[in-house]
């Protein structure tokens, strides 16, 4: 019973922290969709665009594809078209991003596949440990019949 109470308390604390973060963090670190929904409100806020392919480049700016949206990045230097870049910058009211810095991800697809493989290996290991730990313990997963734990019954022959 103590384990269940401890798990419930831990879950409640984790839920409270997540709820608090969901209220405070979006205003401090808005996502690109939030910025595009209300450009005047989020103008001047710092944004981060994760690895996105460069669609075009011209003097003073380049365009990246972020999900289904084309975003213009204002930067003095441009990456080659077709590469993946991460952009850190300031969102502008005209729905562009003034880049403070950007990083070219030369092996983005390889890194992404590697991260997915590592995640699957960790999941398989956790499931294996969970199965081995709880598979044969009586009552850990399966509900135990309360009468089966009673004292052994005497034989019917009277001995």
Secondary structure, DSSP 8 states (H G I E B T S, - for coil): -HHHHHHHHHHHHHHHHHHHHHHHHHHHS--HHHHHHSHHHHTT-EEEEEEEEEEEEETTEEEEEETTEEEEEE-SS---TT-EEEEEEEE-TTSEEEEEEEEEETTHHHHHHHHHHHHHHHHHHHHHHHHHHHSSSTTTSS---TTTTS-----TT--
